[in-house]
Amino acid sequence: MTFETSSNEPEYDAQKDGELSYLVAIEAKRLRGDTHWPEPIQSDGGSTSYYQLPEGAKELNDLIEHKGMSFALGNIFKAWYRWGNKDVASKLYDVNKIIYFAERLKRQLEIENDEH
């Protein structure tokens, strides 16, 4: 994604923006006392509890909130789910959106791994 800037503005730095967005999200979780960091669930390849829908879930946002998805992961999930069904978005638009947010999510995870 490219953004035009005037000669007086600094060039947009996507990595720095991603790092700042991640830090803001982590701080927001801390301030609201959110300690939900899902633990991996062992699976034998069959139906497992992580595939069960939460009570009262009626739309994707219910699932996104239930799983505690980040903004980036939620956007990836929604774009895959609607794949080619949005009237003003082609499949190419959807895949570009998925790639954009996947790259942001990857940077966020790399930052998180560097901190631990």
C-alpha positions in Angstrom: 0.0 0.0 0.0 1.4 3.4 -1.0 0.6 6.7 0.5 1.5 10.1 -1.1 3.0 12.6 1.2 3.8 16.3 0.8 7.5 17.2 0.8 7.1 18.5 4.4 5.7 15.2 5.8 7.8 12.3 6.8 7.4 9.1 4.7 4.9 6.6 6.1 6.6 3.8 7.9 4.3 0.7 7.9 6.5 -1.3 10.3 6.6 1.5 12.9 2.8 1.9 12.5 2.3 -1.8 13.1 4.5 -1.8 16.1 2.7 1.2 17.6 -0.7 -0.3 16.9 0.3 -3.6 18.6 1.7 -1.7 21.7 -1.6 0.3 21.9 -3.6 -2.9 21.7 -1.5 -4.6 24.4 -1.9 -1.6 26.7 -5.6 -1.5 26.2 -5.8 -5.2 27.2 -3.7 -4.5 30.3 -5.8 -1.5 31.3 -9.1 -3.4 31.1 -7.6 -6.3 33.0 -7.9 -8.8 30.1 -5.8 -11.8 30.9 -7.3 -14.0 28.2 -4.4 -15.5 26.3 -5.8 -18.9 25.0 -3.8 -22.0 25.8 -3.4 -24.5 23.0 -5.9 -27.4 23.1 -4.7 -30.9 22.3 -6.4 -32.5 19.3 -6.6 -36.0 17.8 -7.8 -34.6 14.5 -11.5 -35.0 15.3 -14.0 -32.5 16.6 -12.4 -30.4 19.3 -13.7 -27.8 21.7 -12.1 -24.9 19.8 -14.6 -25.6 16.9 -17.6 -25.2 19.1 -19.6 -22.0 18.8 -20.0 -19.9 21.9 -23.5 -19.7 23.5 -25.5 -17.1 21.7 -23.1 -16.5 18.8 -25.1 -15.1 15.8 -22.5 -13.4 13.7 -18.8 -13.3 13.0 -18.2 -10.4 15.5 -19.4 -12.8 18.3 -16.8 -15.3 17.3 -14.1 -12.7 16.9 -14.8 -11.3 20.4 -15.1 -14.8 21.9 -11.7 -15.8 20.6 -10.1 -12.5 21.6 -8.9 -11.8 18.1 -6.8 -8.8 17.4 -8.0 -6.2 14.9 -5.7 -7.6 12.3 -6.7 -11.2 12.8 -10.4 -10.2 12.9 -10.1 -8.5 9.5 -8.4 -11.6 8.1 -11.2 -13.8 9.5 -13.9 -11.6 8.0 -12.3 -11.3 4.6 -11.9 -15.1 4.3 -15.5 -15.7 5.4 -17.0 -13.3 2.9 -14.6 -14.4 0.1 -16.0 -12.9 -3.1 -19.4 -12.1 -1.6 -19.0 -8.3 -0.9 -20.6 -6.4 -3.7 -17.8 -3.8 -4.0 -14.9 -6.2 -3.3 -13.5 -8.7 -5.7 -11.6 -11.9 -4.6 -8.4 -10.0 -5.4 -9.4 -7.2 -3.1 -10.1 -9.8 -0.3 -6.8 -11.5 -0.8 -4.9 -8.2 -0.8 -6.7 -7.3 2.4 -5.8 -10.7 4.0 -2.1 -10.3 2.9 -2.0 -6.7 4.3 -3.4 -7.7 7.7 -1.3 -10.9 7.8 1.8 -8.9 7.3 0.8 -6.6 10.2 0.0 -9.6 12.4 3.3 -11.2 11.5 5.2 -8.0 12.6 3.2 -7.9 15.8 4.1 -11.5 16.6 7.7 -10.8 15.8 7.7 -7.9 18.2 6.0 -10.0 20.9 8.6 -12.8 20.4 11.4 -10.3 20.7 10.0 -9.1 24.0 9.9 -12.6 25.5 
